[in-house]
Amino acid sequence: MEIRKVQMTGGSSYVITLPKEWIKSNNIIKNEPLGLINKPDGSLLITTEIKEKKMQRIKEFSVNEKTNDAFLLRQLIGAYIAGYGSIKIKSADKVSLKVRSSVRKFTQITIGQEVVEESDKTIVIKDLLKPAEMPFNSTIKRMHLMVKSMHEDAIKTLENGNKKIIEGIMLKENDVDRLHWLVARQYNMMLQDLDLAEKMDITLTMASTYFLISRIIERMGDHVVRIAKNVQKLTGDRLDKKIKEKIQNASDIALNIFNKSIGSFFRKEIDSSNRNIDSVQILGALCEEINSYATKKSGTIALSVGYITESIRRIGEYAEDLSEIAINSLVNEDK
């Protein structure tokens, strides 16, 4: 780091000299205007780019008749998360129906991606969503409500065995994935374009925190799906009322920790976050009790109940992680 002193000129203006090497390398001449950008962390960015320009990164994929459509879909999702503004798919011959099907699925499972150009040999996909239109806090709150609703529905099916509810959980889980990919995409875009953080009125550190929260909630959604699938296996079996009540109790505790963790984070309540962490021990003990009771039942019931309680416990532990993230974030803010 090069240190330079601030000086005063004319009795009211503060000035600081710029490094000669930087001036020469950027071909700056006398009286040439420079842009000054106040960063959220208090630093000042000096730039020669005084006209706003949108960063447009392009990713190209070459395909042929041997292209694996599932692998191509994974690559498209990877390019999306990496923050590419445009994706071009090209082929020496006619683009196959399998490739077009993968492209169509990609635009359906991602947010803001649309095919803007298409011919026999090329397909161009562009991002039509402005990052500022989907702020991190709104996305996280939506993910929280979706996973909470999924969890509640999964436990309800212990009583009613409604398969349509379980199908709905699977669909919601796809939406949770889409939102997580969006958060990951926006965070990666900020790493490549620091001006984006200013436009979204957020620090890079806070964006990183939202990304971590998003990833944890997405994993919680995976465990809810696991619960739903194992509840479905219990449909038609006579599940002991006592086990049902204990599972419901454990579920309530896990969801309570989850809800309080998210609430404490947004309300910036560090003491509440700390109390949530202590609650996880109670949940763990209850899950152990359920498993011990379930082992006395038939193999199928014991196995499914074991998977359900394990996922409920993991959801509670992930909620504990959220509280720890909230504490770390609040301690960092309190400088």
Contacts in CASP RR format, 6 or more apart in sequence:
PFRMAT RR
TARGET T0000
AUTHOR 0000-0000-0000
METHOD contacts of the structure
MODEL  1
MEIRKVQMTGGSSYVITLPKEWIKSNNIIKNEPLGLINKPDGSLLITTEI
KEKKMQRIKEFSVNEKTNDAFLLRQLIGAYIAGYGSIKIKSADKVSLKVR
SSVRKFTQITIGQEVVEESDKTIVIKDLLKPAEMPFNSTIKRMHLMVKSM
HEDAIKTLENGNKKIIEGIMLKENDVDRLHWLVARQYNMMLQDLDLAEKM
DITLTMASTYFLISRIIERMGDHVVRIAKNVQKLTGDRLDKKIKEKIQNA
SDIALNIFNKSIGSFFRKEIDSSNRNIDSVQILGALCEEINSYATKKSGT
IALSVGYITESIRRIGEYAEDLSEIAINSLVNEDK
2 19 0 8 1.000
4 16 0 8 1.000
4 17 0 8 1.000
5 16 0 8 1.000
6 14 0 8 1.000
6 15 0 8 1.000
6 16 0 8 1.000
7 14 0 8 1.000
7 15 0 8 1.000
7 16 0 8 1.000
8 14 0 8 1.000
8 15 0 8 1.000
9 15 0 8 1.000
18 46 0 8 1.000
26 48 0 8 1.000
28 34 0 8 1.000
28 48 0 8 1.000
33 50 0 8 1.000
34 46 0 8 1.000
34 47 0 8 1.000
34 48 0 8 1.000
34 50 0 8 1.000
35 46 0 8 1.000
35 47 0 8 1.000
35 48 0 8 1.000
35 49 0 8 1.000
35 50 0 8 1.000
36 44 0 8 1.000
36 45 0 8 1.000
36 46 0 8 1.000
37 44 0 8 1.000
37 45 0 8 1.000
37 47 0 8 1.000
37 195 0 8 1.000
37 198 0 8 1.000
38 44 0 8 1.000
38 198 0 8 1.000
39 45 0 8 1.000
39 194 0 8 1.000
39 197 0 8 1.000
39 198 0 8 1.000
40 197 0 8 1.000
40 198 0 8 1.000
40 201 0 8 1.000
40 202 0 8 1.000
40 203 0 8 1.000
40 204 0 8 1.000
41 203 0 8 1.000
41 204 0 8 1.000
41 205 0 8 1.000
45 194 0 8 1.000
55 192 0 8 1.000
55 193 0 8 1.000
56 85 0 8 1.000
56 86 0 8 1.000
57 83 0 8 1.000
57 84 0 8 1.000
57 85 0 8 1.000
57 86 0 8 1.000
57 192 0 8 1.000
58 84 0 8 1.000
58 85 0 8 1.000
58 86 0 8 1.000
58 87 0 8 1.000
58 88 0 8 1.000
59 79 0 8 1.000
59 82 0 8 1.000
59 84 0 8 1.000
59 86 0 8 1.000
59 87 0 8 1.000
59 88 0 8 1.000
60 87 0 8 1.000
60 88 0 8 1.000
60 89 0 8 1.000
60 90 0 8 1.000
61 72 0 8 1.000
61 75 0 8 1.000
61 76 0 8 1.000
61 79 0 8 1.000
61 87 0 8 1.000
61 88 0 8 1.000
61 89 0 8 1.000
61 90 0 8 1.000
62 90 0 8 1.000
62 91 0 8 1.000
62 92 0 8 1.000
63 72 0 8 1.000
63 89 0 8 1.000
63 90 0 8 1.000
63 91 0 8 1.000
63 95 0 8 1.000
63 96 0 8 1.000
63 99 0 8 1.000
64 91 0 8 1.000
64 92 0 8 1.000
64 93 0 8 1.000
65 93 0 8 1.000
65 96 0 8 1.000
67 96 0 8 1.000
67 98 0 8 1.000
67 99 0 8 1.000
69 98 0 8 1.000
69 99 0 8 1.000
69 101 0 8 1.000
69 102 0 8 1.000
70 102 0 8 1.000
72 99 0 8 1.000
72 102 0 8 1.000
73 102 0 8 1.000
73 105 0 8 1.000
73 106 0 8 1.000
76 87 0 8 1.000
76 102 0 8 1.000
76 103 0 8 1.000
76 106 0 8 1.000
76 125 0 8 1.000
77 106 0 8 1.000
77 109 0 8 1.000
77 110 0 8 1.000
77 181 0 8 1.000
79 87 0 8 1.000
80 87 0 8 1.000
80 106 0 8 1.000
80 110 0 8 1.000
80 113 0 8 1.000
80 181 0 8 1.000
80 185 0 8 1.000
81 181 0 8 1.000
81 184 0 8 1.000
81 185 0 8 1.000
81 188 0 8 1.000
82 185 0 8 1.000
82 188 0 8 1.000
83 127 0 8 1.000
83 185 0 8 1.000
83 188 0 8 1.000
83 189 0 8 1.000
83 192 0 8 1.000
84 127 0 8 1.000
85 126 0 8 1.000
85 127 0 8 1.000
86 124 0 8 1.000
86 125 0 8 1.000
86 126 0 8 1.000
86 127 0 8 1.000
87 113 0 8 1.000
87 124 0 8 1.000
87 125 0 8 1.000
87 126 0 8 1.000
88 122 0 8 1.000
88 123 0 8 1.000
88 124 0 8 1.000
88 125 0 8 1.000
89 95 0 8 1.000
89 99 0 8 1.000
89 103 0 8 1.000
89 122 0 8 1.000
89 123 0 8 1.000
89 124 0 8 1.000
89 125 0 8 1.000
90 121 0 8 1.000
90 122 0 8 1.000
91 99 0 8 1.000
91 121 0 8 1.000
91 122 0 8 1.000
92 121 0 8 1.000
93 121 0 8 1.000
94 120 0 8 1.000
94 121 0 8 1.000
95 120 0 8 1.000
95 121 0 8 1.000
95 122 0 8 1.000
95 123 0 8 1.000
99 123 0 8 1.000
100 123 0 8 1.000
103 115 0 8 1.000
103 123 0 8 1.000
103 125 0 8 1.000
106 113 0 8 1.000
106 125 0 8 1.000
107 113 0 8 1.000
107 114 0 8 1.000
107 115 0 8 1.000
107 125 0 8 1.000
109 174 0 8 1.000
109 177 0 8 1.000
109 178 0 8 1.000
110 178 0 8 1.000
110 181 0 8 1.000
110 182 0 8 1.000
111 129 0 8 1.000
111 134 0 8 1.000
111 178 0 8 1.000
111 179 0 8 1.000
111 181 0 8 1.000
111 182 0 8 1.000
112 127 0 8 1.000
112 128 0 8 1.000
112 129 0 8 1.000
113 125 0 8 1.000
113 126 0 8 1.000
113 127 0 8 1.000
113 128 0 8 1.000
114 125 0 8 1.000
114 126 0 8 1.000
114 128 0 8 1.000
115 123 0 8 1.000
115 124 0 8 1.000
115 125 0 8 1.000
116 124 0 8 1.000
116 125 0 8 1.000
116 126 0 8 1.000
117 123 0 8 1.000
117 124 0 8 1.000
118 124 0 8 1.000
131 186 0 8 1.000
131 189 0 8 1.000
131 196 0 8 1.000
131 199 0 8 1.000
131 200 0 8 1.000
132 199 0 8 1.000
132 200 0 8 1.000
134 182 0 8 1.000
134 186 0 8 1.000
135 200 0 8 1.000
135 202 0 8 1.000
136 183 0 8 1.000
136 186 0 8 1.000
136 200 0 8 1.000
136 202 0 8 1.000
136 206 0 8 1.000
136 207 0 8 1.000
136 210 0 8 1.000
137 210 0 8 1.000
137 266 0 8 1.000
139 179 0 8 1.000
139 182 0 8 1.000
139 183 0 8 1.000
139 210 0 8 1.000
139 214 0 8 1.000
140 183 0 8 1.000
140 210 0 8 1.000
140 213 0 8 1.000
140 214 0 8 1.000
140 217 0 8 1.000
140 262 0 8 1.000
141 262 0 8 1.000
141 266 0 8 1.000
142 179 0 8 1.000
143 176 0 8 1.000
143 179 0 8 1.000
143 180 0 8 1.000
143 214 0 8 1.000
143 217 0 8 1.000
143 218 0 8 1.000
144 217 0 8 1.000
144 258 0 8 1.000
144 259 0 8 1.000
144 262 0 8 1.000
146 172 0 8 1.000
146 175 0 8 1.000
146 176 0 8 1.000
146 179 0 8 1.000
147 176 0 8 1.000
147 217 0 8 1.000
147 220 0 8 1.000
147 221 0 8 1.000
147 224 0 8 1.000
147 258 0 8 1.000
148 255 0 8 1.000
148 258 0 8 1.000
148 259 0 8 1.000
149 172 0 8 1.000
150 169 0 8 1.000
150 172 0 8 1.000
150 173 0 8 1.000
150 176 0 8 1.000
150 221 0 8 1.000
150 224 0 8 1.000
150 225 0 8 1.000
150 228 0 8 1.000
151 221 0 8 1.000
151 224 0 8 1.000
151 227 0 8 1.000
151 251 0 8 1.000
151 254 0 8 1.000
151 255 0 8 1.000
151 258 0 8 1.000
151 315 0 8 1.000
152 255 0 8 1.000
153 165 0 8 1.000
153 166 0 8 1.000
153 168 0 8 1.000
153 169 0 8 1.000
153 228 0 8 1.000
154 165 0 8 1.000
154 166 0 8 1.000
154 169 0 8 1.000
154 224 0 8 1.000
154 227 0 8 1.000
154 228 0 8 1.000
154 231 0 8 1.000
155 227 0 8 1.000
155 231 0 8 1.000
155 247 0 8 1.000
155 248 0 8 1.000
155 251 0 8 1.000
156 162 0 8 1.000
156 165 0 8 1.000
157 165 0 8 1.000
157 166 0 8 1.000
157 228 0 8 1.000
157 231 0 8 1.000
157 232 0 8 1.000
157 235 0 8 1.000
158 231 0 8 1.000
158 234 0 8 1.000
158 239 0 8 1.000
158 244 0 8 1.000
158 247 0 8 1.000
158 248 0 8 1.000
159 244 0 8 1.000
161 231 0 8 1.000
161 232 0 8 1.000
161 235 0 8 1.000
161 236 0 8 1.000
163 232 0 8 1.000
163 235 0 8 1.000
166 228 0 8 1.000
166 229 0 8 1.000
166 231 0 8 1.000
166 232 0 8 1.000
169 224 0 8 1.000
169 225 0 8 1.000
169 228 0 8 1.000
170 225 0 8 1.000
170 228 0 8 1.000
173 221 0 8 1.000
173 222 0 8 1.000
173 224 0 8 1.000
173 225 0 8 1.000
176 217 0 8 1.000
176 218 0 8 1.000
176 221 0 8 1.000
177 218 0 8 1.000
179 214 0 8 1.000
180 214 0 8 1.000
180 215 0 8 1.000
180 217 0 8 1.000
180 218 0 8 1.000
183 210 0 8 1.000
183 211 0 8 1.000
183 214 0 8 1.000
184 211 0 8 1.000
184 214 0 8 1.000
184 215 0 8 1.000
186 196 0 8 1.000
186 200 0 8 1.000
186 207 0 8 1.000
187 207 0 8 1.000
187 208 0 8 1.000
187 210 0 8 1.000
187 211 0 8 1.000
189 196 0 8 1.000
190 196 0 8 1.000
190 197 0 8 1.000
190 200 0 8 1.000
190 204 0 8 1.000
190 207 0 8 1.000
191 204 0 8 1.000
194 204 0 8 1.000
197 203 0 8 1.000
197 204 0 8 1.000
197 207 0 8 1.000
200 207 0 8 1.000
202 210 0 8 1.000
205 332 0 8 1.000
206 329 0 8 1.000
209 325 0 8 1.000
209 328 0 8 1.000
209 329 0 8 1.000
212 325 0 8 1.000
213 265 0 8 1.000
213 322 0 8 1.000
213 325 0 8 1.000
216 318 0 8 1.000
216 321 0 8 1.000
216 322 0 8 1.000
216 325 0 8 1.000
217 318 0 8 1.000
217 322 0 8 1.000
219 318 0 8 1.000
220 258 0 8 1.000
220 314 0 8 1.000
220 315 0 8 1.000
220 318 0 8 1.000
220 319 0 8 1.000
223 311 0 8 1.000
223 312 0 8 1.000
223 314 0 8 1.000
223 315 0 8 1.000
223 318 0 8 1.000
224 311 0 8 1.000
224 315 0 8 1.000
226 307 0 8 1.000
226 311 0 8 1.000
227 307 0 8 1.000
227 308 0 8 1.000
227 311 0 8 1.000
227 312 0 8 1.000
230 304 0 8 1.000
230 305 0 8 1.000
230 306 0 8 1.000
230 307 0 8 1.000
230 308 0 8 1.000
230 311 0 8 1.000
231 304 0 8 1.000
231 308 0 8 1.000
233 300 0 8 1.000
233 304 0 8 1.000
234 301 0 8 1.000
234 304 0 8 1.000
234 305 0 8 1.000
237 300 0 8 1.000
237 301 0 8 1.000
239 301 0 8 1.000
239 305 0 8 1.000
240 293 0 8 1.000
240 297 0 8 1.000
242 293 0 8 1.000
243 290 0 8 1.000
243 293 0 8 1.000
243 294 0 8 1.000
243 297 0 8 1.000
243 305 0 8 1.000
246 286 0 8 1.000
246 289 0 8 1.000
246 290 0 8 1.000
246 293 0 8 1.000
247 290 0 8 1.000
247 305 0 8 1.000
247 308 0 8 1.000
247 309 0 8 1.000
247 312 0 8 1.000
249 286 0 8 1.000
250 283 0 8 1.000
250 286 0 8 1.000
250 287 0 8 1.000
250 290 0 8 1.000
250 309 0 8 1.000
250 312 0 8 1.000
250 313 0 8 1.000
251 312 0 8 1.000
253 279 0 8 1.000
253 282 0 8 1.000
253 283 0 8 1.000
253 286 0 8 1.000
253 316 0 8 1.000
254 283 0 8 1.000
254 312 0 8 1.000
254 313 0 8 1.000
254 315 0 8 1.000
254 316 0 8 1.000
254 319 0 8 1.000
255 315 0 8 1.000
256 279 0 8 1.000
257 276 0 8 1.000
257 279 0 8 1.000
257 280 0 8 1.000
257 283 0 8 1.000
257 316 0 8 1.000
257 319 0 8 1.000
257 320 0 8 1.000
257 323 0 8 1.000
258 315 0 8 1.000
258 316 0 8 1.000
258 318 0 8 1.000
258 319 0 8 1.000
258 322 0 8 1.000
260 272 0 8 1.000
260 275 0 8 1.000
260 276 0 8 1.000
260 319 0 8 1.000
260 323 0 8 1.000
261 273 0 8 1.000
261 276 0 8 1.000
261 319 0 8 1.000
261 320 0 8 1.000
261 322 0 8 1.000
261 323 0 8 1.000
261 326 0 8 1.000
262 322 0 8 1.000
263 269 0 8 1.000
263 272 0 8 1.000
264 270 0 8 1.000
264 272 0 8 1.000
264 273 0 8 1.000
264 276 0 8 1.000
264 323 0 8 1.000
264 326 0 8 1.000
265 273 0 8 1.000
265 322 0 8 1.000
265 323 0 8 1.000
265 325 0 8 1.000
265 326 0 8 1.000
265 329 0 8 1.000
268 330 0 8 1.000
268 333 0 8 1.000
270 326 0 8 1.000
270 327 0 8 1.000
270 330 0 8 1.000
270 331 0 8 1.000
273 323 0 8 1.000
273 324 0 8 1.000
273 326 0 8 1.000
273 327 0 8 1.000
273 330 0 8 1.000
274 323 0 8 1.000
274 327 0 8 1.000
276 319 0 8 1.000
276 320 0 8 1.000
276 323 0 8 1.000
277 320 0 8 1.000
277 323 0 8 1.000
277 324 0 8 1.000
280 316 0 8 1.000
280 317 0 8 1.000
280 319 0 8 1.000
280 320 0 8 1.000
283 312 0 8 1.000
283 313 0 8 1.000
283 316 0 8 1.000
284 313 0 8 1.000
287 309 0 8 1.000
287 310 0 8 1.000
287 312 0 8 1.000
287 313 0 8 1.000
290 305 0 8 1.000
290 306 0 8 1.000
290 309 0 8 1.000
291 305 0 8 1.000
291 306 0 8 1.000
291 309 0 8 1.000
294 301 0 8 1.000
294 302 0 8 1.000
294 305 0 8 1.000
294 306 0 8 1.000
294 309 0 8 1.000
295 302 0 8 1.000
296 302 0 8 1.000
297 305 0 8 1.000
END
